[in-house]
Amino acid sequence: MIITTTNAVQDRTVAEYKGIVFGEVITGINVFKDLGAGLRNVFGGRSKGYEEELTKAREEAIAEMGDRAAQLGADAVVGTKMDYEVLGSDNGMLMVTCSGTAVKLN
């Protein structure tokens, strides 16, 4: 499955638009990652735990979107957009969403 942020796939033409597809992931950040991030906030530096969780959530959202496009018979998803939000009363949840247009290519 080709997934791209562009509106076209190089050297290919869109034969059919299958519809808009989405991928959504909501994940919790555990107390140990919160403690590590808190220390990073005080002393500076990158939060590896949060970065790993964000990468994992992003990859899962893209894979879910690709799976939904494949169920429609698409070859690609074009015009992909990503969004990130924090949720929950203590901002302890991370939501990653992506959307794009599933297409059949020539």
C-alpha positions in Angstrom: 0.0 0.0 0.0 1.4 3.4 -1.0 0.7 6.1 1.6 1.7 9.6 0.7 1.0 13.2 1.8 1.0 14.3 -1.8 -2.1 14.4 -3.9 -0.6 12.1 -6.6 1.7 9.1 -7.0 4.6 9.7 -9.3 4.3 8.1 -12.7 0.8 6.7 -11.9 -2.7 8.1 -12.5 -5.7 7.8 -10.3 -8.3 5.5 -11.9 -10.9 5.6 -9.2 -11.5 7.4 -5.9 -12.6 4.9 -3.2 -13.3 7.3 -0.4 -11.8 8.9 2.7 -10.1 6.5 5.1 -9.0 7.1 8.7 -6.7 5.6 11.3 -7.1 6.4 14.9 -5.0 5.3 18.0 -5.5 6.4 21.6 -2.9 5.2 24.0 -2.2 5.8 27.7 1.2 7.0 29.0 2.2 5.0 32.0 3.5 6.3 35.3 7.1 5.4 34.6 7.2 7.3 31.4 5.6 10.3 33.2 8.3 10.2 35.9 11.0 10.1 33.2 9.4 12.9 31.3 9.1 15.0 34.6 12.8 14.6 35.2 13.6 15.6 31.6 11.4 18.7 32.1 13.5 19.7 35.1 16.9 18.8 33.8 16.4 19.2 30.1 16.7 16.7 27.3 14.5 14.5 25.2 11.9 12.2 26.6 12.7 8.9 24.9 9.7 7.1 26.5 7.2 9.7 25.1 9.0 9.7 21.7 8.8 5.9 21.5 5.1 6.0 22.4 4.4 8.7 19.8 6.2 6.7 17.1 4.4 3.5 17.9 1.0 5.3 17.9 1.7 7.0 14.6 2.8 3.8 12.9 -0.3 2.0 14.2 -2.6 4.8 12.9 -1.0 4.7 9.5 -1.3 0.9 9.3 -4.9 1.0 10.3 -5.6 3.6 7.6 -3.8 1.4 5.1 -5.8 -1.6 6.1 -9.1 0.3 5.7 -8.0 1.4 2.2 -7.1 -2.1 1.3 -10.6 -3.3 2.3 -12.0 -0.8 -0.2 -9.8 -2.3 -2.9 -7.4 0.7 -3.0 -3.8 0.7 -4.1 -2.8 3.9 -2.4 -3.8 6.6 0.1 -3.1 10.1 -1.1 -3.3 13.5 0.7 -2.6 11.9 4.1 -2.8 14.3 7.0 -1.8 13.5 10.6 -3.0 15.1 13.9 -1.9 14.7 17.5 -3.9 15.5 20.7 -3.6 14.9 24.4 -6.8 13.7 26.2 -8.0 13.0 29.7 -8.4 15.0 32.8 -4.6 14.7 33.5 -3.6 14.7 29.8 -2.5 11.1 30.3 -3.8 9.9 26.9 -2.3 10.5 23.5 -4.5 10.4 20.4 -3.0 10.1 16.9 -5.3 10.3 13.9 -4.6 10.2 10.2 -6.8 10.6 7.2 -6.4 10.4 3.4 -8.2 9.5 0.2 -8.1 5.8 -0.8 -7.5 5.5 -4.6 -7.1 2.8 -7.2 -4.2 3.5 -9.5 -3.5 2.7 -13.2 
